[in-house]
Amino acid sequence: MDNKEIFNVFFREKPAMMLVELKNAKSEVYASSLAKCVDCTYSHVVKILQEMEKSGLINFEKQGRLKLLTLTKTGSEIADHIDGIRIKL
């Protein structure tokens, strides 16, 4: 079993990688750009992001027609841990 497979045993790949991508982003992130980064449909990404918002992991910041995504303090801490585990595996 390779590293990616064992990581997927412990975590659902797409939601975990969404948090990591948000943490590592060098510029503003929107749902559409995040969908491309994690190779997922826009509607699936929005559904996951809504659950993350309810759990206090991310914030949606309205900018005109677009919604900018940012991690909360808790979301950032969790993303750090997930990324650390991913790297160790």
N, C-alpha and C positions, 0 to 999 in steps of 0.2 A: 504494500500500500504506500503510495507516494504522499508527500507532504500535503498537497492540495486535498487529496481524498480524506486523510485523517482530520484535517481542519474541518471539512464538511461533515464529518461524523459528529463533531461537537457543536458546530454552529450552522445555521442556515446561511449559505454563502451570500446571497444577494443582500439581505438586511445588514449583515455584518460588514460587508464591503462598502455599503452605502455610508455607514458611520465612519469607516476608515477613510473613504474618499473625501467626506466632508472635513474630517480632521486635517488631512494632508493638502487640501485645496489651496492653491496659490492665488486664486482670484474668486470672485463671487460665483456662487453655485445656485443653479435653478434646477427644478425637477427634471426638465428636459435634458439638460447637460449631464445630470447625474444618471439618468436612464441610459445615455450613451456610454458613460464610463463603466457602468456595471453590466452592460449588455442585457438590458431588461426593457420591457415595454413601459411607456410613460404611465399608463393606467395602473400597472402593478406597482411602480415606484410611488405614485401618489397615494395609493392605498397603504403601503408600508409606512410612508412618511406621516400620514394621518395618525396611525397607531403610535408612532414614535413621538409625535407631538402630544398625544393624550398621556403618554408615559413620562413626559417632561424631558425628553432627550434632545429635541430640536425645537426651533422657533421658525415660523414663517413670518417674514417681514415684507409687507406689500410695498412694491416700488412701481407705481403706475399699474400696468396690466400684469406685471411679473411678480412672483413671490420669491424673494431671496431666502435661501436656507442657511441657518446658523445653528451650531451646536450649543446646547446649554452647558453649564459647568458639569453637570452629571453626565450628559451625553459625551462630552469631551473626555472625561475620565474613563468611561466605558470604552470609547473608541481607542484610547491609549492602551488599555488592557487587551482588547481584541487584537490590535496590531502587534503588541508584544508577543502574544501567544502565537499568532500567525507566523511571525518571524522565527520563533523558537522551534516551531514544527517544521 
